[in-house]
Amino acid sequence: MDAEAELEFRDYLHECKESGDRGTANTRGDFTMDELREKAREFLGE
């Protein structure tokens, strides 16, 4: 991903968290590496 796509992906992750689609890494709802890989596939439409 280029720098712009990385920023958009970061925003996408924040939107996921705000909508209740939170990760399981900790109580803040951070995503595990496997969850981030899945989110990246979703974001890229794969």
Secondary structure, DSSP 8 states (H G I E B T S, - for coil): --HHHHHHHHHHHHHHHHTT---SSSTT----HHHHHHHHHHHHT-
